Amino acid sequence: MDLPDAKWFKSTRSGANGNCVEVAFLAGGEVAVRDSKDPDGPKLRFTAAEWAAFVGGAKDGEFDS
């Protein structure tokens, strides 16, 4: 997936260890995610509803072990 105009950013809570993901908000409300260590590698693309469900689950602790 080629996203040359995407504005990628990391969370302000990202640590200095380099194990981060970057997120870009795309036209139409879609969201793309990539590995910050491999910016030219694969990217995931989510609809606005999918992203909202993920963020909601993360806030609710759904993915905590």
C-alpha positions in Angstrom: 0.0 0.0 0.0 1.6 3.3 -1.1 0.7 6.3 1.1 3.1 9.0 0.0 1.0 11.9 1.4 0.3 10.3 4.8 1.3 12.2 7.9 2.6 9.5 10.3 2.9 10.1 14.0 3.8 8.1 17.2 2.1 8.3 20.5 3.7 10.8 22.9 3.8 7.8 25.3 6.1 5.9 23.0 9.3 4.8 24.8 12.9 5.3 23.6 13.3 1.6 22.8 12.1 2.0 19.2 9.3 -0.6 19.5 6.6 1.7 18.3 3.8 1.8 15.8 2.9 4.9 13.8 -0.5 6.0 12.8 -1.8 8.1 9.9 -5.3 9.5 9.5 -6.4 9.2 5.9 -9.1 10.7 3.7 -12.6 9.4 4.4 -11.8 8.6 8.0 -9.6 5.6 7.4 -6.6 5.0 9.5 -3.3 3.4 8.5 -0.8 1.7 10.9 2.9 0.8 10.4 5.9 -0.4 12.3 8.1 2.6 13.0 11.3 0.5 12.6 10.2 -0.5 9.0 8.4 2.6 7.5 8.7 1.1 4.0 7.3 -2.2 5.1 3.7 -3.4 5.2 0.9 -1.2 6.5 -2.5 -2.0 7.9 -5.5 0.0 6.9 -8.7 0.3 9.0 -12.1 1.9 8.5 -13.1 4.6 11.0 -15.5 2.1 12.7 -12.7 -0.6 12.9 -10.3 1.9 14.4 -12.9 3.2 16.9 -13.6 -0.4 18.0 -9.9 -1.1 18.5 -9.2 2.1 20.4 -12.3 1.5 22.6 -11.1 -2.0 23.4 -7.7 -0.8 24.3 -9.1 1.9 26.6 -11.4 -0.7 28.2 -8.5 -3.1 28.9 -9.8 -5.7 26.4 -6.2 -6.5 25.3 -4.5 -6.5 28.7 -3.0 -9.8 29.8 
